[in-house]
């Protein structure tokens, strides 16, 4: 979603469009992207947050992602309360909350180049926040996941842009987008090969077997409570820095 909005706003800057005109173009593109991607909870959540952020920026107002995340969750649950049982909804919101609150502190403590440390911190933060849901839904917790994500995440923006351009050109004429799609295919093959390699390492994942639903609910509530507490503490200590 960030890449889609970034590409559209880059075009808008090139044509020197106003904020309002850019917003009028971006919002339909975001809606189209959500529909094309299947309108899953994660896509809807990101669209709501991105739309709210753009509306606020068009009025020169500051945005805070934590209240925006809570508002998006409340809106979606208000329209469809059954989403609370959807693993996609649970993973999307808990993972995003974990990234917003934990990624920066983790990244500041991880040595090495930022190109690797930041994706590693992001995936660790998301995995910590979603561990109860992963265990309860899939019966497995990946240990190698953060390492794999740190290695491949820097490649994904380029792959999305190249693949998207190839798809658009191929719609006009298959020969035009062939080279770009082949290049994207090579990147996809490299990512899946890396995933297979890391998952084959002994201890790469923890099999938890039958995980009672009550445990998932209890740990999920505990994780939400912990993240809310961290958010409140962060807000209170921020002016002192």
Secondary structure, DSSP 8 states (H G I E B T S, - for coil): -HHHHHHHHHHHHHTT--HHHHHHHHHHHHHHHHHHTT--HHHHHHHHHHHHHHHHHHTT----HHHHHHHHHHHHHHH-GGGGG-HHHHHHHHHHHHHHHHHHHHHHH--S-HHHHHHHHHHHHHHHHHHHHHHHHHSEEESSHHHHHHHHHHHHHHHHHHHHHHHHHHHH-HHHHHHHHHHHHHHHHHHHHHHHHHHTSTTSEEE--S--HHHHHHHHHHHHHHHHHHHHHHHHHHTT-
